[in-house]
Amino acid sequence: MREITPKKLRCAWGSCPGVFEIDDENLLIVGKELTPELKEQIGSRVGKGEYAIIIKKVFFSELK
């Protein structure tokens, strides 16, 4: 696993959003839990064993 969060967005304490490359096909995303309102809006789109998280768009603008 390799962290690919843009360096300027990484935090020193470790409890903040991040993006990690697991392998050639998969990313691991650390973000905030959805609010009840957003959970309701997304409905059944999130399946069993899946989680939806919130992360700022800027995290993806500089990924390589």
C-alpha positions in Angstrom: 0.0 0.0 0.0 1.3 3.5 -0.9 -0.1 6.8 0.2 -0.8 9.1 -2.8 -2.5 11.9 -0.9 -1.0 15.1 -2.3 1.8 16.2 0.1 0.3 19.6 0.8 -2.9 17.9 2.0 -1.3 15.3 4.3 -1.6 15.9 8.1 1.0 15.1 10.7 -1.4 13.5 13.2 -2.9 10.9 10.9 -6.6 11.4 11.6 -7.6 13.2 8.5 -8.7 12.4 4.9 -6.2 10.5 2.7 -5.9 8.5 -0.4 -3.9 5.3 -0.7 -3.1 3.1 -3.7 -3.6 -0.6 -2.7 -2.8 -2.1 -6.1 -3.2 -1.3 -9.8 -7.0 -1.3 -9.6 -7.9 -0.2 -6.1 -7.8 3.0 -3.9 -8.4 3.2 -0.2 -10.1 6.4 0.8 -10.2 7.9 4.3 -12.9 10.5 4.7 -15.8 11.7 6.8 -18.9 9.7 7.5 -22.0 10.7 5.7 -24.6 12.8 7.5 -28.1 11.2 8.0 -29.4 13.5 5.3 -26.8 12.4 2.7 -27.4 8.7 3.6 -31.1 9.2 2.9 -30.3 10.9 -0.4 -28.0 8.1 -1.6 -30.6 5.5 -0.6 -29.9 1.9 -1.4 -27.0 2.8 -3.7 -24.6 1.6 -0.9 -24.7 -2.1 -0.7 -24.1 -4.6 2.1 -20.4 -4.4 3.1 -19.9 -1.0 1.4 -19.5 2.4 2.9 -19.8 5.9 1.3 -17.5 8.6 2.6 -17.0 12.3 2.0 -13.7 13.7 0.7 -12.8 17.1 -0.9 -12.3 17.1 -4.6 -8.9 18.7 -4.3 -7.6 15.3 -3.1 -8.0 13.9 -6.6 -6.7 16.9 -8.5 -3.0 16.1 -8.0 -3.0 12.3 -7.8 -0.4 10.6 -9.9 
